[in-house]
């Protein structure tokens, strides 16, 4: 094997390692993105639940304030 062939083999091995590292990075990135998507969906669901609780609480408070005003007025 001459020097040029050895250099080409080393270059190919280096390229293979770089491609492997890139693929590994892409896999980790996909996993992280999936986790972020799941967290975002959970946050949206929690926000919807909290909005409903807030609306219900507001309605109950308004009704209670109305009854108290009625009692105080007469």
SULKAMO-V443044 format. One record per residue. N is the residue number from 0. RES is the residue in three letters. SS is DSSP state (a for helix, b for strand, c for the rest). PSI is psi in radians with two decimals (NA if undefined). Layout:
n->[N	N]
res->[RES	RES]
ss->[SS	SS]
psi->[PSI	PSI]
This chain:
n->[0	1	2	3	4	5	6	7	8	9	10	11	12	13	14	15	16	17	18	19	20	21	22	23	24	25	26	27	28	29	30	31	32	33	34	35	36	37	38	39	40	41	42	43	44	45	46	47	48	49	50	51	52	53	54	55	56	57	58	59	60	61	62	63	64	65	66	67	68	69	70	71	72	73]
res->[UNK	UNK	UNK	UNK	UNK	UNK	UNK	UNK	UNK	UNK	UNK	UNK	UNK	UNK	UNK	UNK	UNK	UNK	UNK	UNK	UNK	UNK	UNK	UNK	UNK	UNK	UNK	UNK	UNK	UNK	UNK	UNK	UNK	UNK	UNK	UNK	UNK	UNK	UNK	UNK	UNK	UNK	UNK	UNK	UNK	UNK	UNK	UNK	UNK	UNK	UNK	UNK	UNK	UNK	UNK	UNK	UNK	UNK	UNK	UNK	UNK	UNK	UNK	UNK	UNK	UNK	UNK	UNK	UNK	UNK	UNK	UNK	UNK	UNK]
ss->[c	c	a	a	a	a	a	a	a	a	a	a	a	a	a	a	a	a	a	a	a	a	a	a	a	a	a	a	a	a	a	a	a	a	a	a	a	a	a	a	a	a	a	a	a	a	a	a	a	a	a	a	a	a	a	a	a	a	a	a	a	a	a	a	a	a	a	a	a	a	a	a	a	c]
psi->[2.27	3.06	-0.67	-0.75	-0.71	-0.73	-0.70	-0.69	-0.73	-0.70	-0.77	-0.70	-0.70	-0.72	-0.74	-0.74	-0.71	-0.76	-0.69	-0.76	-0.71	-0.77	-0.70	-0.72	-0.76	-0.72	-0.77	-0.70	-0.72	-0.72	-0.76	-0.69	-0.69	-0.70	-0.73	-0.71	-0.74	-0.73	-0.70	-0.76	-0.71	-0.70	-0.70	-0.74	-0.73	-0.71	-0.73	-0.75	-0.80	-0.62	-0.73	-0.76	-0.74	-0.78	-0.79	-0.75	-0.75	-0.76	-0.73	-0.71	-0.75	-0.73	-0.74	-0.75	-0.71	-0.75	-0.72	-0.71	-0.69	-0.72	-0.71	-0.56	-0.38	NA]
